[in-house]
Every structure is written in C-alpha cells, then in structure tokens.
Amino acid sequence: MSMRYNDVPGKIMHSIMIICSGLSNYFNTYCPSVLVDILPLGLCFTMQWIIVRHSRCILVYDHAATLTEEITFIWYRPKAPSAMLFLLNRYVALLGNMYGLLMNFLPVSKESCPKYLLSRELLIFSQQFIVCLILSLRTYALYGRSKHLLIWMVVVVIALAGVASAGIFGHLSSTVIVTSGAICYESDVTVTPANPGLAWVALFAYELLIFVLTLSRIFKIRGMLRSPYLIMSRKNTIDIIFQDGTMYFRAMTLSNIPNIVMFYYGSGINKFSLATFTSCMSVTLVSRLTLNLHKSIDTGIFTT
C-alpha cells in the first residue's frame, strides 16, 4: 500500500515549483507597472512579497516532501493527541497561507482592508497557539506527565496569550492604507505600548522557557542514558527530543529576533515583512519535530 504514495510528493513538489516560478515571473513584471508612481513603497512591497512568497513555498514544499511519512506514521496509526495536534498544525497553516495567497490576487478596498488584516493576524495567532500546544505537550511528556508542571505551563500560556492578544488587537490607534488597489497595510499614527511585536516577544519568551525546561530535564537524566538497564528505544527517543528541540530553538531564534526588531523599528509595510516567514518556519519545524518522534514511537509521545 505504501508504494502507492511513493511518487505523490515528487509530483506535488514539481507542481509547486511551477506555481512558484509562475508567481515570480508574474510579480516581476506586474508589480513595477502598478507601483511606478510610488517607487519607494513599491520596492518595499516587492521585497515583502518575495519574502512572503518564498516562505509559503517552503511551507508547502516541506508539506509535500513529508507527505509519504505523514501518511505512514500519522494516518495509518492510532490517533494519539500528538498526532491530532500535528494534523491541526499542518492543515490550519496550509489553508491559512492558501487564503493569504489568494487575497494577494484580489482587489483591495479601504473597507475590506481592515477585515483582511484582522483575519491575517487571527490566522497567525492561531498557528502560533497550536505550536505552543505541541511544544507544551512534548515537555509534559518529557517530565513524566507531571500535573504540577502542566498547571504551571497552562498559567504561563494564558498569561502570555493575554500579552499576545494585547499586542495583536490592542493597537487601535493605527490606520490602514490602500495604494493603487494592490497594497493593503497598517501604519501606526501614534506610538502605543501594544505593538504587534509584543505577540512575537511573548512567543519567543515561551519558546525560551520550553527550551530551558527541556535542557534541564535532559541533563537530569543524562546519567540514566548511560545505564545499560535503560531500554534502547527510550534512549533514542530522549536523544531525538534533545536534538530536535535544540535545532528548533536555534532556528526560531535566528528568525524571530529579526522579526521582533522589524516590528519595533520598521515603518509602514516593513513592520510585517518577516512575520509570515517566522510563522511558516515555526509551523514547518514543529511538524518535523512531531513527525520525527512518531517515526520512533507508535502510540504517541506520551510513551516517553
């Protein structure tokens, strides 16, 4: 049965590269003609579009590249909570980015621009919330389903979610700008504490917390890893959690810090130039983390 899916990722990836190439050619010829009267803004918009386009291509490309593994290790096995969150993470992000891509081709009015911006922020917020749930589940399993840790993480998540919500929905002193019917972006008219970058600061703080908890747990059981009585599969699982967690935190630090800097020190359309990239990278890496665990564990990550 698995042979049936062997050629699917290759065909999908080939189609994706054709689509991305077509989009690139379209915008390389279309954008300058639309934005010729507003060249500085046009350059910023074209640069942002290039970043957003390639971010979405990375997300879809990775989805297609791991489709066979998803079918084998997720769909054909019992649906553990980690598997359900994996699917939710993958397909909410995929559908949300398809919606964002579609909106880039539709004409924008001053009335519809605020609704589009709100829906975009809600989608990114939901994607990152799912990512935090998966990271929390991994940590909860690593600590042997500690209820005290779970309660503590829930409190922290609620607090940081409040901070993130204030950052996303609390900057009411901003205005939207629509230019040439093609560009819809947000421009702050006054400086407010509730900067949208606050949400990304909260996310970075929580990822740092998860990373510290993971390192602390791994170092505490390092002696057990050398024990000949420890089951080899458990050793491998702990190694996977440590290596993937380290890789994830490094990659997200490199992408999230520039994103936060742009939110606080960028202006106009530049503020949001790295948000889509950071979100797509987070979703992609967390999907890889979960998939790697399910390759070595049949019944979900709670077996750790």
NORPEZI-V570825 format. One record per pair of residues at least 24 apart in sequence whose ideal C-beta (glycine too) atoms are under 7 Angstrom apart, sorted by the first residue. I is the first residue (numbers start at 1). J is the second residue. D is the distance in whole Angstrom. If there is no record, write none. Layout:
I_J_D ; I_J_D
This chain:
2_72_6 ; 5_68_5 ; 5_71_6 ; 6_68_7 ; 8_67_6 ; 8_68_7 ; 9_64_5 ; 9_65_6 ; 9_67_5 ; 9_68_6 ; 12_64_4 ; 12_67_7 ; 13_61_6 ; 13_64_5 ; 13_65_6 ; 16_57_7 ; 16_60_5 ; 16_61_6 ; 16_64_6 ; 20_53_7 ; 20_57_5 ; 23_53_6 ; 34_180_5 ; 34_182_5 ; 35_180_7 ; 38_179_6 ; 41_179_6 ; 41_269_7 ; 44_269_5 ; 44_270_6 ; 45_183_5 ; 45_269_6 ; 47_273_7 ; 48_269_6 ; 48_273_5 ; 51_273_6 ; 51_274_7 ; 51_277_6 ; 52_276_5 ; 55_276_5 ; 55_277_4 ; 55_280_4 ; 56_97_5 ; 56_101_6 ; 56_280_6 ; 58_280_6 ; 58_284_6 ; 59_93_6 ; 59_97_6 ; 59_280_4 ; 59_283_6 ; 59_284_6 ; 62_284_5 ; 63_90_6 ; 63_94_6 ; 66_291_6 ; 69_291_6 ; 70_291_7 ; 73_291_6 ; 73_294_4 ; 73_295_6 ; 74_294_6 ; 77_298_6 ; 78_299_6 ; 80_299_6 ; 80_300_3 ; 81_137_7 ; 81_300_6 ; 82_137_6 ; 82_290_6 ; 82_300_5 ; 82_301_5 ; 83_294_7 ; 83_300_6 ; 85_130_7 ; 85_133_6 ; 85_134_5 ; 85_137_7 ; 86_287_6 ; 86_290_4 ; 88_130_6 ; 89_130_5 ; 89_131_7 ; 89_134_6 ; 89_283_6 ; 89_286_6 ; 89_287_6 ; 90_287_6 ; 92_126_6 ; 92_127_6 ; 92_130_6 ; 93_127_5 ; 93_283_4 ; 96_123_4 ; 96_127_6 ; 97_280_7 ; 107_181_5 ; 108_178_5 ; 108_181_6 ; 108_182_7 ; 108_184_4 ; 109_178_7 ; 110_176_7 ; 110_178_5 ; 113_176_5 ; 113_178_5 ; 113_184_4 ; 114_176_5 ; 116_184_6 ; 117_176_6 ; 117_184_7 ; 117_186_6 ; 121_168_5 ; 124_275_6 ; 124_279_5 ; 125_164_7 ; 125_168_6 ; 125_199_7 ; 127_279_6 ; 127_283_6 ; 128_203_5 ; 128_279_7 ; 128_282_7 ; 129_161_7 ; 131_282_5 ; 131_283_7 ; 131_286_5 ; 132_157_6 ; 132_206_6 ; 134_286_5 ; 134_290_6 ; 135_207_7 ; 135_210_5 ; 137_301_7 ; 138_241_7 ; 138_301_6 ; 139_210_6 ; 139_213_5 ; 139_214_6 ; 141_301_5 ; 141_302_5 ; 141_304_5 ; 142_214_7 ; 142_217_5 ; 142_241_6 ; 142_304_6 ; 143_217_6 ; 145_302_7 ; 156_206_7 ; 156_209_7 ; 160_202_4 ; 160_205_6 ; 160_206_5 ; 163_198_6 ; 163_202_4 ; 164_198_7 ; 164_199_4 ; 164_202_4 ; 164_203_7 ; 166_194_5 ; 166_198_6 ; 167_194_6 ; 167_195_6 ; 167_196_5 ; 167_197_7 ; 167_198_3 ; 167_199_4 ; 168_196_6 ; 168_199_5 ; 170_194_3 ; 171_195_6 ; 171_196_6 ; 185_268_6 ; 185_269_4 ; 185_272_7 ; 187_268_5 ; 195_263_6 ; 195_264_6 ; 196_263_6 ; 197_260_5 ; 197_263_3 ; 197_264_5 ; 200_256_6 ; 200_259_6 ; 200_260_5 ; 200_263_6 ; 201_260_6 ; 204_256_5 ; 204_260_7 ; 207_249_6 ; 207_252_6 ; 211_245_6 ; 211_249_4 ; 214_241_7 ; 214_242_7 ; 214_245_5 ; 218_242_5 ; 233_296_7 ; 236_296_6 ; 237_296_6 ; 237_297_6 ; 237_304_5 ; 240_292_6 ; 240_293_6 ; 240_296_6 ; 244_289_5 ; 244_292_6 ; 248_285_5 ; 248_289_6 ; 251_281_6 ; 251_285_6 ; 252_281_7 ; 252_282_6 ; 252_285_7 ; 255_281_5
